[in-house]
Amino acid sequence: MKILITGGAGFIGSAVIRHIIDKTDDQVLNVDKLTYAGNLESLKMIDGSPRYEFRQIDICDAESLKQAFTSFKPNLVMHLAAESHVDRSIDGPAEFINTNIVGTYNLLEAARHYWQNLGEAEKSQFKFHHISTDEVYGDLEGTTDLFTESTPYAPSSPYSASKASSDHLVRAWQRTYGLPTLITNCSNNYGPYHFPEKLIPLVILNALDGKPLPIYGKGDQIRDWLFVDDHARALYKVVTKGKVGETYNIGGHNEKQNIEVVKTICQILDELQPKVDAQAYESLITFVKDRPGHDLRYAIDASKIANDLGWIPEESFETGIRKTIEWYLENLEWCRRVQDGSYQRERLGTTE
């Protein structure tokens, strides 16, 4: 199979590409704009594979997308390219509207025109898989409620509203034009190669540098945590085995309060790399003013993907978070190069 993946230099996208190149015989075209959160060093280990190709393309560039479809001739599309950081969406929503909504529209149109001109056999094989988030569902009020595939949308932030909009576009292109689409909505991902602005890598790196560990409000927000390699397996399962027109929720079965997550990281760091002053890393925890519109609880019902496609996560939070911390301790140079962009410049032959 030939799979066109957008956003393949990002956290989840790079995990998907590593999984495909390592575990299958499929070919991959990675289409990525290379924003601040996309980094090709996350794909360094498979960069020389003859089944992998990278092209620097902005999904808002309709002509470049068209050329990519025409030359690569994909059987499958996995759309992961997105602006995804909630705090950034509050400070500057325009980029989220442009990338997540307009960019998705451009990709849908490129895929539709390509698909409509395929032969019948190729047409029947083609799928467009849109990767979304559980944040489109908004906030859960109860302590036992779960997001299902039929939960009404109620996004709270500019980020989640833009992702909800893109989900609606994908469903409309399937309903109106017959484009064979699938959608997945996932819970919070974590694991190796995560860009350092997100909660878990930020806490790890701040702790190692002796910096404050900022926690919004009381830290009582609850999230379901999904190890990124488990998510990559699920996404490949959906795009290859999922039923066209369906939505699948993907969760890790690991609900944790943010404060629990941070304290767990601190306790593991105390064990693996104690502070030189012998104080506990928890002493660095600092509570800060909560952000606007902060949802209290997300939790996924992932029974559909388990029952229909046989996918369940392999990692518990306890095993996954330890693997994640160990990886960061062993790859601090990667973090530095991602943050300063040095590998990116070397790979692309630029100096700025």
Rosetta blueprint (number, residue, H / E / L):
1 M L
2 K E
3 I E
4 L E
5 I E
6 T E
7 G L
8 G L
9 A L
10 G L
11 F H
12 I H
13 G H
14 S H
15 A H
16 V H
17 I H
18 R H
19 H H
20 I H
21 I H
22 D H
23 K H
24 T L
25 D L
26 D L
27 Q E
28 V E
29 L E
30 N E
31 V E
32 D E
33 K L
34 L L
35 T L
36 Y L
37 A L
38 G L
39 N L
40 L H
41 E H
42 S H
43 L H
44 K H
45 M H
46 I H
47 D L
48 G L
49 S L
50 P L
51 R L
52 Y E
53 E E
54 F E
55 R E
56 Q E
57 I L
58 D L
59 I L
60 C L
61 D L
62 A H
63 E H
64 S H
65 L H
66 K H
67 Q H
68 A H
69 F H
70 T H
71 S H
72 F H
73 K L
74 P L
75 N L
76 L E
77 V E
78 M E
79 H E
80 L L
81 A L
82 A L
83 E L
84 S L
85 H L
86 V H
87 D H
88 R H
89 S H
90 I H
91 D H
92 G L
93 P L
94 A H
95 E H
96 F H
97 I H
98 N H
99 T H
100 N H
101 I H
102 V H
103 G H
104 T H
105 Y H
106 N H
107 L H
108 L H
109 E H
110 A H
111 A H
112 R H
113 H H
114 Y H
115 W H
116 Q H
117 N L
118 L L
119 G L
120 E H
121 A H
122 E H
123 K H
124 S H
125 Q H
126 F L
127 K E
128 F E
129 H E
130 H E
131 I E
132 S E
133 T E
134 D H
135 E H
136 V H
137 Y H
138 G L
139 D L
140 L L
141 E L
142 G L
143 T L
144 T L
145 D L
146 L L
147 F E
148 T L
149 E L
150 S L
151 T L
152 P L
153 Y L
154 A L
155 P L
156 S L
157 S L
158 P H
159 Y H
160 S H
161 A H
162 S H
163 K H
164 A H
165 S H
166 S H
167 D H
168 H H
169 L H
170 V H
171 R H
172 A H
173 W H
174 Q H
175 R H
176 T H
177 Y H
178 G L
179 L L
180 P L
181 T E
182 L E
183 I E
184 T E
185 N E
186 C E
187 S L
188 N E
189 N E
190 Y E
191 G L
192 P L
193 Y L
194 H L
195 F L
196 P L
197 E L
198 K L
199 L H
200 I H
201 P H
202 L H
203 V H
204 I H
205 L H
206 N H
207 A H
208 L H
209 D L
210 G L
211 K L
212 P L
213 L E
214 P E
215 I E
216 Y E
217 G L
218 K L
219 G L
220 D L
221 Q L
222 I E
223 R E
224 D E
225 W E
226 L E
227 F E
228 V H
229 D H
230 D H
231 H H
232 A H
233 R H
234 A H
235 L H
236 Y H
237 K H
238 V H
239 V H
240 T H
241 K H
242 G L
243 K L
244 V L
245 G L
246 E L
247 T E
248 Y E
249 N E
250 I E
251 G L
252 G L
253 H L
254 N L
255 E E
256 K E
257 Q E
258 N H
259 I H
260 E H
261 V H
262 V H
263 K H
264 T H
265 I H
266 C H
267 Q H
268 I H
269 L H
270 D H
271 E H
272 L H
273 Q L
274 P L
275 K L
276 V L
277 D L
278 A L
279 Q L
280 A L
281 Y H
282 E H
283 S H
284 L H
285 I E
286 T E
287 F E
288 V E
289 K L
290 D L
291 R L
292 P L
293 G L
294 H L
295 D L
296 L L
297 R E
298 Y L
299 A L
300 I E
301 D L
302 A L
303 S H
304 K H
305 I H
306 A H
307 N H
308 D H
309 L H
310 G L
311 W L
312 I L
313 P L
314 E L
315 E L
316 S L
317 F H
318 E H
319 T H
320 G H
321 I H
322 R H
323 K H
324 T H
325 I H
326 E H
327 W H
328 Y H
329 L H
330 E H
331 N L
332 L H
333 E H
334 W H
335 C H
336 R H
337 R H
338 V H
339 Q H
340 D H
341 G L
342 S H
343 Y H
344 Q H
345 R H
346 E H
347 R H
348 L H
349 G L
350 T L
351 T L
352 E L
